[in-house]
């Protein structure tokens, strides 16, 4: 009952954001994203390539995190079918797209997850698993670390803090301890260790209406704390700004903080991030095979421009690789400060070099 109510609130919050995108009034203090680009002498967003095919294989998850923009949880039943999974692999086989980025929910809970990994690996693609760590310790999934290692899968794992209380407050009681156990298991298999070829990336999300600190400085702190406390190592850290979508959006509205948070994002808009935002080099695919500019647009049900292919069955790399990208005010989250996306900060602190 509680999960169902949480889902309803998230859906209402997303519907309100959709209305804001489509009907909301622009003001000098809170302009549309495209207006901000023009006032910064920047063109409207267009894709420049397809380096990543990011697929959301469903919303089923073993956790219910407060910041989750997917609104995933144990009560969700959305799950990518084998037919859609096969269409994904067909697209990879027919196009020179180097990376398959698999997300959820907990993507490992989809019955076709291992098949997708095996086929993409056979095609020589870089495969990323966006993992919540605790799934690796769950019954029925405890052989996953070995499977991921065998197929050279990169693990990108959410760990919002190296302190137990802070982590559990965002992700649920007991999550931190299980996450530490999972990280130790991955380390035993070589993940995160220099020279192993097995990359382990941690992901930090701030709490409340804070923006991420310097990715470089926070990574150094994470390294020191996790090594000294738990003898854990990792490859790199990504910082990601929470976007006003789903549960986080509902929380902002409930606490009357949405305008404050949006203004904060707008005030620190950084033109240097626009070149490297993730939507310009990727296509996002939902569990039904529908196409989107990014995972955030997917959760707001903002499909591609109507003249473009709308489904993975009609994939056209030439058209999609040079498409116009749909934007909304949530896009200020990816261009605030050093920028944010699935690859972490867009601009390195202290320079204008893009990631």
C-alpha positions as CSV (number, residue, x, y, z in Angstrom):
1,X,0.0,0.0,0.0
2,X,2.8,2.4,0.9
3,X,4.7,1.6,-2.3
4,X,1.5,2.1,-4.4
5,X,0.9,5.5,-2.8
6,X,4.6,6.5,-3.5
7,X,4.2,5.5,-7.1
8,X,1.0,7.5,-7.5
9,X,2.6,10.6,-6.0
10,X,5.6,10.2,-8.3
11,X,3.3,9.8,-11.4
12,X,1.4,13.0,-10.4
13,X,4.7,14.9,-9.9
14,X,5.9,13.8,-13.4
15,X,2.6,14.8,-14.9
16,X,2.9,18.2,-13.3
17,X,6.4,18.6,-14.7
18,X,5.2,17.6,-18.2
19,X,2.5,20.4,-18.0
20,X,5.3,22.8,-16.9
21,X,7.4,21.8,-19.9
22,X,4.5,22.1,-22.3
23,X,2.5,25.0,-20.8
24,X,4.5,26.7,-18.2
25,X,5.3,30.4,-18.5
26,X,8.8,31.6,-19.0
27,X,10.1,34.5,-16.8
28,X,13.4,36.4,-16.9
29,X,14.4,34.6,-13.7
30,X,13.2,31.1,-14.9
31,X,13.5,31.0,-18.7
32,X,13.0,28.0,-20.9
33,X,16.1,26.0,-21.5
34,X,16.3,26.9,-25.2
35,X,16.0,30.6,-24.2
36,X,19.0,30.2,-21.9
37,X,20.9,28.6,-24.8
38,X,20.1,31.5,-27.1
39,X,20.9,34.2,-24.5
40,X,24.3,32.4,-24.1
41,X,24.9,32.5,-27.9
42,X,24.5,28.8,-28.1
43,X,22.5,26.8,-30.7
44,X,19.6,24.5,-29.8
45,X,20.7,21.1,-28.8
46,X,21.4,18.5,-31.5
47,X,22.9,15.1,-31.3
48,X,26.4,14.7,-32.8
49,X,26.8,10.9,-32.7
50,X,25.5,7.7,-31.1
51,X,28.3,6.4,-28.9
52,X,25.9,4.9,-26.3
53,X,22.7,2.9,-26.6
54,X,21.2,3.1,-23.1
55,X,18.4,0.7,-22.4
56,X,16.1,0.7,-19.4
57,X,15.1,-3.0,-19.1
58,X,12.4,-2.3,-16.5
59,X,11.3,-0.7,-13.2
60,X,11.5,-3.8,-11.0
61,X,14.0,-3.2,-8.2
62,X,14.8,-4.7,-4.8
63,X,15.1,-1.2,-3.4
64,X,13.0,1.9,-3.1
65,X,15.3,4.9,-3.0
66,X,14.0,8.4,-2.2
67,X,15.9,10.1,-5.1
68,X,15.0,7.5,-7.8
69,X,13.9,9.3,-11.0
70,X,12.7,6.0,-12.4
71,X,10.3,5.4,-9.5
72,X,11.5,1.8,-9.4
73,X,10.7,-0.6,-6.6
74,X,9.7,-4.2,-5.7
75,X,6.0,-3.6,-6.8
76,X,6.8,-2.6,-10.4
77,X,6.1,-5.1,-13.1
78,X,7.4,-3.3,-16.2
79,X,10.0,-5.6,-17.8
80,X,11.6,-5.7,-21.3
81,X,10.5,-8.7,-23.3
82,X,12.8,-11.1,-25.2
83,X,11.5,-9.7,-28.5
84,X,12.5,-6.2,-27.6
85,X,15.9,-7.4,-26.2
86,X,16.5,-9.2,-29.6
87,X,15.7,-5.9,-31.4
88,X,18.3,-4.2,-29.2
89,X,20.9,-6.8,-30.2
90,X,19.9,-6.5,-33.9
91,X,20.6,-2.7,-33.7
92,X,24.0,-3.3,-32.2
93,X,24.9,-5.9,-34.8
94,X,23.8,-3.6,-37.7
95,X,25.4,-0.3,-36.4
96,X,28.7,0.8,-35.1
97,X,27.5,1.8,-31.6
98,X,30.4,1.0,-29.2
99,X,28.6,0.9,-25.8
100,X,25.5,-0.8,-24.4
101,X,24.5,0.8,-21.1
102,X,22.0,-1.3,-19.2
103,X,19.9,0.3,-16.5
104,X,16.6,-0.2,-14.6
105,X,15.2,-0.6,-11.8
106,X,17.7,-3.2,-10.9
107,X,18.5,-4.3,-14.5
108,X,19.9,-7.7,-13.3
109,X,16.3,-8.7,-12.2
110,X,15.1,-8.7,-15.8
111,X,15.0,-12.3,-17.1
112,X,16.8,-11.2,-20.3
113,X,19.7,-9.4,-18.6
114,X,22.3,-12.1,-18.9
115,X,21.2,-12.9,-22.5
116,X,21.7,-9.2,-23.4
117,X,25.1,-9.1,-21.8
118,X,26.3,-12.3,-23.5
119,X,25.2,-11.2,-26.9
120,X,26.6,-7.7,-26.6
121,X,29.9,-9.1,-25.4
122,X,30.0,-11.5,-28.3
123,X,29.6,-8.4,-30.6
124,X,32.6,-6.8,-29.0
125,X,30.6,-4.0,-27.4
126,X,31.5,-2.3,-24.2
127,X,28.8,-3.3,-21.7
128,X,27.9,-1.2,-18.6
129,X,25.7,-2.5,-15.8
130,X,24.2,0.3,-13.6
131,X,24.0,-1.7,-10.4
132,X,22.6,-0.9,-7.0
133,X,25.2,-3.3,-5.4
134,X,22.7,-4.9,-3.0
135,X,21.3,-7.1,-5.8
136,X,24.7,-8.8,-5.8
137,X,24.0,-10.1,-2.3
138,X,20.4,-11.2,-2.9
139,X,19.3,-14.8,-3.1
140,X,19.3,-16.0,-6.7
141,X,21.8,-13.3,-7.8
142,X,24.9,-14.1,-5.7
143,X,26.7,-15.5,-8.8
144,X,26.3,-12.2,-10.6
145,X,29.8,-10.8,-9.7
146,X,31.4,-13.8,-11.4
147,X,29.1,-13.5,-14.4
148,X,29.9,-9.8,-14.8
149,X,33.6,-10.4,-14.5
150,X,33.5,-13.3,-17.1
151,X,31.8,-11.0,-19.7
152,X,34.0,-8.0,-19.0
153,X,31.1,-5.9,-17.9
154,X,31.8,-2.4,-16.4
155,X,30.0,-1.9,-13.1
156,X,28.6,1.5,-12.3
157,X,27.3,1.4,-8.7
158,X,25.3,3.8,-6.7
159,X,26.9,4.6,-3.3
160,X,25.6,8.0,-2.2
161,X,27.9,8.3,0.8
162,X,30.7,6.5,2.6
163,X,28.9,7.0,5.9
164,X,26.3,4.4,6.8
165,X,23.6,6.7,8.2
166,X,23.7,9.0,5.2
167,X,23.5,6.2,2.7
168,X,20.7,4.3,4.5
169,X,18.6,7.5,4.8
170,X,18.5,7.8,1.0
171,X,18.4,4.1,0.1
172,X,16.9,2.2,3.0
173,X,17.9,0.5,6.2
174,X,20.7,-2.0,5.9
175,X,21.6,-1.0,2.3
176,X,25.0,0.4,3.2
177,X,26.3,-2.8,4.9
178,X,25.1,-5.0,2.0
179,X,26.7,-2.5,-0.5
180,X,30.0,-2.8,1.3
181,X,29.8,-6.6,1.2
182,X,29.1,-6.4,-2.6
183,X,32.1,-4.0,-3.1
184,X,34.4,-6.3,-1.3
185,X,33.2,-9.2,-3.5
186,X,33.8,-7.2,-6.6
187,X,37.3,-6.2,-5.4
188,X,38.1,-9.9,-4.8
189,X,37.4,-10.4,-8.5
190,X,39.7,-7.6,-9.5
191,X,37.1,-4.9,-10.0
192,X,38.5,-1.5,-9.2
193,X,42.1,-2.7,-9.0
194,X,44.6,-1.1,-11.3
195,X,45.6,-3.3,-14.2
196,X,42.7,-5.7,-13.9
197,X,40.7,-4.3,-16.8
198,X,37.6,-4.6,-14.6
199,X,36.3,-1.1,-14.1
200,X,34.2,-0.2,-11.0
201,X,32.7,3.3,-10.9
202,X,30.9,4.6,-7.9
203,X,28.1,7.2,-8.2
204,X,27.3,10.0,-5.7
205,X,23.9,11.7,-5.5
206,X,23.5,14.6,-3.1
207,X,20.6,14.8,-0.6
208,X,18.1,17.6,-0.2
209,X,18.4,20.6,-2.6
210,X,22.2,20.5,-2.5
211,X,24.3,20.3,-5.7
212,X,27.2,17.9,-6.0
213,X,30.6,19.1,-4.8
214,X,33.8,18.9,-6.9
215,X,33.9,15.5,-8.4
216,X,37.7,15.4,-8.2
217,X,37.8,16.4,-4.5
218,X,35.0,14.1,-3.5
219,X,36.6,11.1,-5.3
220,X,39.7,11.7,-3.3
221,X,37.7,11.7,-0.1
222,X,35.8,8.5,-1.1
223,X,39.1,6.8,-1.8
224,X,40.6,7.6,1.6
225,X,37.5,6.8,3.6
226,X,36.6,3.5,1.8
227,X,40.2,2.3,1.9
228,X,40.8,3.2,5.5
229,X,37.4,2.0,6.8
230,X,36.8,-1.1,4.6
231,X,39.9,-1.7,2.5
232,X,37.8,-1.1,-0.6
233,X,39.2,0.3,-3.9
234,X,37.4,1.6,-7.0
235,X,38.2,3.0,-10.4
236,X,36.6,6.4,-10.3
237,X,33.7,8.4,-8.9
238,X,30.9,10.1,-10.7
239,X,28.8,12.9,-9.2
240,X,25.3,13.3,-10.5
241,X,22.8,16.1,-9.9
242,X,19.4,15.1,-8.8
243,X,16.9,16.1,-11.5
244,X,13.4,17.3,-10.6
245,X,11.6,14.1,-11.7
246,X,9.5,11.4,-10.0
247,X,10.2,10.9,-6.3
248,X,12.6,13.8,-5.9
249,X,10.2,16.1,-7.7
250,X,7.4,15.0,-5.5
251,X,9.6,15.7,-2.4
252,X,10.5,19.2,-3.7
253,X,6.8,20.0,-4.2
254,X,5.8,18.6,-0.9
255,X,8.4,20.7,0.9
256,X,7.6,23.8,-1.3
257,X,11.2,23.8,-2.6
258,X,10.7,23.3,-6.3
259,X,11.1,27.0,-7.3
260,X,14.1,27.3,-5.0
261,X,15.8,24.3,-6.5
262,X,15.0,25.2,-10.1
263,X,16.4,28.7,-9.5
264,X,19.6,27.2,-8.0
265,X,20.1,25.1,-11.2
266,X,19.4,28.1,-13.5
267,X,21.7,30.4,-11.5
268,X,24.7,28.1,-12.0
269,X,24.0,27.3,-15.6
270,X,27.4,26.7,-17.2
271,X,27.7,27.2,-21.0
272,X,30.9,25.1,-21.1
273,X,28.8,22.0,-20.2
274,X,26.5,22.1,-23.2
275,X,29.0,20.6,-25.7
276,X,29.3,17.4,-23.5
277,X,25.9,16.7,-22.2
278,X,25.0,13.0,-22.5
279,X,22.0,13.3,-24.8
280,X,24.2,14.5,-27.7
281,X,26.0,11.1,-27.9
282,X,23.3,8.6,-27.0
283,X,19.9,7.2,-27.6
284,X,17.7,6.0,-24.7
285,X,15.4,3.0,-25.0
286,X,12.6,2.1,-22.6
287,X,11.4,-1.3,-21.6
288,X,8.9,-1.4,-24.4
289,X,11.4,-0.3,-27.1
290,X,10.4,3.3,-27.4
291,X,13.2,5.8,-28.2
292,X,14.1,8.9,-26.2
293,X,16.8,11.6,-26.1
294,X,17.9,10.6,-22.6
295,X,16.8,8.6,-19.6
296,X,15.3,11.7,-17.9
297,X,13.1,12.5,-21.0
298,X,12.1,8.9,-20.9
299,X,10.8,9.2,-17.4
300,X,8.8,12.3,-18.3
301,X,7.5,10.5,-21.4
302,X,9.0,13.1,-23.7
303,X,9.5,11.1,-26.8
304,X,11.8,12.0,-29.7
305,X,10.7,14.8,-32.1
306,X,7.7,13.4,-34.1
307,X,9.5,13.3,-37.5
308,X,12.0,10.8,-36.1
309,X,11.8,7.0,-35.6
310,X,10.0,6.3,-32.4
311,X,10.8,2.6,-31.7
312,X,13.8,0.4,-31.7
313,X,12.3,-1.6,-34.5
314,X,12.6,1.4,-36.8
315,X,16.1,2.5,-35.6
316,X,17.9,4.7,-38.1
317,X,21.4,5.6,-36.9
318,X,21.9,8.3,-39.6
319,X,18.8,10.2,-38.6
320,X,19.1,9.7,-34.9
321,X,22.8,10.7,-34.8
322,X,22.0,14.1,-36.1
323,X,18.6,14.8,-34.5
324,X,17.1,17.8,-32.7
325,X,16.9,17.1,-29.0
326,X,13.8,17.9,-27.0
327,X,14.5,19.9,-23.9
328,X,12.7,21.2,-20.7
329,X,13.5,23.0,-17.5
330,X,14.8,19.7,-16.0
331,X,17.7,20.1,-18.5
332,X,19.2,22.8,-16.3
333,X,20.2,19.9,-14.0
334,X,22.6,18.5,-16.6
335,X,24.2,22.0,-17.2
336,X,24.5,23.3,-13.6
337,X,28.0,23.9,-12.3
338,X,30.4,21.3,-13.7
339,X,27.5,19.6,-15.4
340,X,26.0,16.1,-14.8
341,X,25.1,13.0,-16.7
342,X,25.6,9.3,-16.8
343,X,29.3,9.8,-17.2
344,X,29.5,12.1,-14.1
345,X,30.6,15.7,-14.2
346,X,30.8,17.1,-17.8
347,X,33.6,19.6,-17.1
348,X,36.6,18.9,-14.9
349,X,36.9,21.2,-11.9
350,X,39.6,23.8,-12.5
351,X,39.5,23.5,-16.3
352,X,37.2,23.7,-19.3
353,X,38.2,20.2,-20.4
354,X,35.2,18.0,-21.1
355,X,34.9,14.5,-19.8
